[in-house]
Amino acid sequence: MSHVPPASFLNFLGGIGAQGLIHLGALPHPVTGERAVDRELARYTVDLLGILEEKSRGNRTPEEDTYLVGMVDDLRAKLAKLG
């Protein structure tokens, strides 16, 4: 039986962040095992996280805030390096 983590905002963010890393080629695709860059999907994922950051401002715990802001900054920096 597989372990399913508890539903939480941090786990939700982690899933979206992992998608961003997959689209940036930093993580292998979970089905194919291949690493490939898809700038369009990476940009979309970063934009989604930016919207979540904006819309949830003032409603996050300090831990959630640090995690989300750091993730958005990190993914934006990785995306910028791709050009």
Secondary structure, DSSP 8 states (H G I E B T S, - for coil): --------HHHHHHHHHHHHHHHTTSS--TTT------HHHHHHHHHHHHHHHHHTTTSS-HHHHHHHHHHHHHHHHHHHHH-
